[in-house]
């Protein structure tokens, strides 16, 4: 369980860092992605995008 939590946490950090590039492809604007302002900073939590990209990577790994 801890391994999955760490994996998802790292994926959220990576996707948040790559957000400007990924928004060109529509990733980051899915219905499950949360964006809010807190103390003047925009916080972005890409839950739906993380699930979508993780599923795509899993399926690619499964094929090869």
Secondary structure, 3 states (H helix, E strand, C coil): CHHHHHHHHHHHHHHHHCHHHHHHHCCCCCCCEEEEEECCEEEEEEHHHHHHHHHHHHHHHHHC
